[in-house]
Amino acid sequence: MLLKIIQLLGFGIGGALLALVCNVLLLRFSRSLGIRNKNDVVVRWSNESKPSLGGVSFFVIFVFSAIAYSIVFSEAPNIFQNKQYVGLFVAGSLAFLMGLADDAYNTKPLIKLLVQILCGVVLVLTNTSIDFFHSFYLDAGLTVFWVILIMNSLNMLDNMDGITGTTVFFILLTCLIASWIIFPFHINVWSLVLISVLGAVVGFLTMNIHPSKLFMGDAGSQFIGLFVAFYGIKFLWNIGTADPGNIHPSWLGMCITLIAFTPTAADTLTVVINRLKKGQSPMVGGKDHTTHHLVYAGLSDRSVWYVFVGIGFMASLISIILVHFVSMNTYLPVAFFVFYFIFVFALLYRNTIKYPAPVKKK
């Protein structure tokens, strides 16, 4: 047990330190590369031009974690013989490269959508699929939709210092602990890669919490969106079938996933509803997110981050408790606690109505 704890701490702390070093180097050598907000102040909340390369460290740590795993666990099977990991690596690489191109050249939305669809298809073809309908084609379609939804949702939420990184931290923490509840403290490639990227997120947040020194960028939000979508499928959506010896109803995983993803789900749903009501496209950026409206209500940027820390923490805690209940074959609390998402969404949505964006004077 002690050796397992040391290994976990090693991968987690190593990921955090490597991310910190990576971000410091990127910050020092990217005075012009990756600078955002020169021409997109209408979309971005911050009016300062800052490097948008913070998310590069996520992919770097992801790659190095696989190398470290192969070295530390040399007796384990070759990681690239694992079909699911190959799918995650290929899809993650596609997402990262597409995001990097978007940071540099502002790629067309259609190209981004096609790459996101391809990422979802890669996961399906490498045996990572939501098992909800128990039908290959229906589940494949749901999986691709899920990947597109999360990659765009986290990208949209990346509009204020610390928000997306904090949201991702709590979601991945939920996935990690859920995996240990299903398979008691089982150390494998999935948990070690996950905890390494968790460390990378912590390292990034040290420079992204208000006042931030750098942004995540699309390279970061697209990769981490794909990464979160993958782990959400593996340890939350498929909790009903994760343990072959203990099968549960499919709706349990859907409910737990909804709760775990409360911060980004509530924000995305609010933005989509409000923009459709105004006849606007939900895919166009703007300063009309739940985070922005909390500032319009009088909160500071740091206070908004505290609000999302609270929402994310409670979402993670409730989800973990529910996974524990499911492991004990107790289902009733799951449906009951879905009201947490409804409650958070209702409060955030009401705030956008009560405190609309200030009208600019002509």
N, C-alpha and C positions, 0 to 999 in steps of 0.2 A: 504493500500500500504506500509506504513512504517513497519508494522508487517511482511509483506512478505520479505521486504529487510533485516530486522533484522534476520529472519529465514535463508535466503540464506547466509548472511554473517556468521552466526553462524555455519552452516554446512561447508561452504568453509574454514573459518579460523580454525574451529575445525579439519577438515581433514588435513590441512597443519601442524598444531601444533602436532597432533597425529602422522603424518608421520615423522616429524622431531624427535620427542622423540623416536619413534620406530627405526628409522635409527641410532640414536645415541647409543641406547642400543645394537642394532645388531652389530654396529661397535666396540663397547667396548668388547662384549662377543663373538666375532667371529674371534679371531686372527688366527685360522686355519680353522674353519668351513666356507665353502663357498668360500675359497680362489681360485681364478682363475689365469690363466696365468703361472702355474708351468710347464705345458706340452703343452700349446696351444698358444705359442707366435707366431706361424706361422699364426694363425687365428686372434688373438686379436691384436689391434693396439698398445695398451699400453704394454710396456715390464715389468711393475711393477705388482707384485702379490697383488691383492686387494680383499676384500670380495665381493662376487657376490650375495648379499642378499638384495640389496636396494629395489627390487620390491616386497618383502614380505609385505611392508607397504601398497601397493596398495590393496592387498586382505584383510588385516586387516581393513583398513578404509572402504572398501566395505561392510564388514560384520557389522562393528560398525554403519555405516550409516543407515542400515536397522533397527538395534536395536534402534537407536536414533529417527528414523522416527516413529517407533511404540510407543515410549514413548511420543514424542512431539505431535503427532497426534493420540492420543489414541482413538479418536472417529472415525477415518478412518477405513475402512475394513482391516482385517488381510492381511498383505502384502503377506503372503504365500498362500492366496486364489487367488492371481493374477497369472494366468497361465504363462504369459510372464516373470514375475519376477522369478518364480520358474525355468523356463528354463534358464534364465540368471545366476541364482545362481548355478544350477547344472552344466551347461556348464563351468561357470567360475571356479568352484571348481575343475572340471576335468582338465582344462587347468593349473591351479595353481599347483596342485599335480603332474601333468606330468612334468611341468617345474622344480619343486623342485627336483623331482627324477633325472632329467637330470643334474641339477647342482651338485648333489651328486654322481651320478653313470655314467653319460654320456650314457643315454639310446640309443638304436638303432634307426636310422631314421625311420624305418618302424613302430615301436611302437609309435613314436611321430605322424606320419601321421595318424595312425589308431585312436589315441585319438583326433586329430584335426577333423577327419571325424565325429567321435562320437559327438563332440561338435556342429558341424554344424547340425547333425541330431536331436540333442536335441532341438536346437532352432526351427527347422522346426516343430517338433512334439508339441511344445508349442506355436505355432501361431506366431512365428517371422520368416518371410520369405520375400525375395525380391519379390515385385509384379511388374514384368517386362513383362513376356510373358502371364500373366493371365491364366496360366496352372499350376496346382499343381505340377506335376512331373518336368516340365522344371524349374519352379521357385525354387523348392526344390533343384534341382541339382545346379542351379546358386548360391543359398544361401550357400550350403556346400562348393562349390568352393571358394566363397568369404571369408568364414571363414578361410579356409586353406591358401588362398592367403595372407590375412592380418596378420594372426598369424606368418607366415613365413617371410613376408616382414618386419614387425617391428623387428622381431628377427634378420634378416640380417642387418637391419639398425643400430642395437645396437652394433656399432663397434668403436665408438669414443665418448669421454665425451660429455654428454649433448644433443646429436643429437636426439635420439629416444624420450627422455622425452619431449623435446621442440616440436617435431613433433606431439606427442600425445596431448600435451597441446593445440595447435592451432586447431587440428581436433575436440577435445571434446568441445572446446570453440565455434567452428562453430556449432556443433550439439546443444549446449545449446541455443545459440541465435536464431538458426533456429526454435527450438521448440517454442520459445516465439513469433516469427513472425507468425508462423502458428496458435498457440493458445496464444494470447496476454498475456504475463507475467503470465502464468498459473503455479502455484506451485503445484507439485504433487510428488509422489515417484520417478519418472524418473528424474525430474530436481534436486531434493535434493541429490539423490544418485550420479548423474553425477557431481554436483558441489562439493560434498565431495571428490570424486576421483580426480577431478581437483585440489583440495587443496592438496591431497596426492602427486600428480605429482609435484606441486610447492615445497612441502617440500622435496621431493626426489632430485629435481634439485639443491637445495642449497648445496647438497653434491656431485652432479654428474657433474656439470659444471667444465671444465678444470681449474685447476688441480683437478681431482675428488678424493674423499676419498673411494668411493665404486662404484660397477657396479650394473646394474639392475638385471642381471642374467636371466636365462630362466624362472624361477618362475615368475618374473616380466613381461618379454616380452611376454610370452605365455598368462598370464592372461589379461594383458592390451591389447594385440592383440585381444583376444576374446571380451573384453569389448568395444573396439573401433569398431570392426566389428558389434556388436549388435546395438550400437547407430548410426553407419553409415547407417544401414538398416532402423532403426526406424525414423530418422529425416532427412536423405539425400536421400537415394535410394528411399524411399517410399513417398517422398514429394508430388508426383502426386496424391496419394490416402490417405494421412495422414488426410486430412479434407474431410469427406464424402460429405460435401455440396459443394465442389469445386474441381472437378476432373480435372487433367492435364495429358498430354501425358507422358508415362513412360520414354521416353528418357531424359526428363528434369532432373529427379533424377539421372540418370546415369552420365550426363554431370556435374552436380553440385558436385557429389561425386568424380569424377575424379579430378576436380579442387581442392577440399578440401584436397584430399590425394596426391597432387602434390609432396611433398618432398619424401615420401616413394615410390610412384608409379614410379617417374622418376629414382630413385636409383635402384629399383628392375629391371625395364625394361632395364636399361643400363647394369647392371651386367649380366642379362640373355643373352642379345645380344652378349656381349663381350665374355662370356664363351662359348657359342654355336659356335661362330666363331673360337674359339681355340680348339673346340672339347672337352671341359671340362663340367662337370656336374654343372648346376646352383645351386645345393643344397649343394655343398661343400664350406666351408668357405674359405676366402682369403682376402688379402689386395688389392683388386681391385675395391672397391666401389667408388662412386663419391666423398665421403668425403676424401678418401685416395688420390685420384688423385688431389684434390685441394691442399693437402699438397705437393704433387710432383710438383705442379705448383709454389710453393713458399710460400703458406699461412701457418700461424701457426695454431695449434689446436684450439686456441680461435677464430681466424679469421674465420675458417671453421664453427664454431658454429654460429658466427654472420651471415654468409651467409645463413645458414639454418633457422636462426631466421627471416631473411628478406623474404626468400621464403615462410616459413610457415605463416608469418603475412599477406603477400599479398594474398596467397591462401585462408586464412580465410576471409579476408576482401572482396575479390571478390565473394566468395561463399555466404557470408551473403547478399551482395548487390543483387546477383542473386535470392536468396530466397525471398527477398523483391519484386523484379520484378515479380516473379512467383505468389506471393500472390496478385499482382495487375493484373494478367492475361496477363503479358507482357513476351513473350518468346524469342524474337529475340536476346537480349543481351546474353542469355545463350550459344547459339551456337557460338557466336562471341568470348566470353571469354574463350572457350575451348582452344583457341590459347595460353593462358597463360601457360597451361600445356605443350603444344608443344614447346613453346619458352624455358621454363626452361629445359625440357628434351634435347632439341637440344644443349643448352649451356653446360650442364653437360656432355652430351655424347661426344661432340666435345672436351671437356677438357680431357677426358680419352684417346682420340686418340692423342691429341697434347702433353700430358704429361704422358707417360706410366710409369709403375713402374720401378724403377731403377734396372738394371741387377746386381745381386750379383756376386762379384768376387770370383772365385774358389781359 
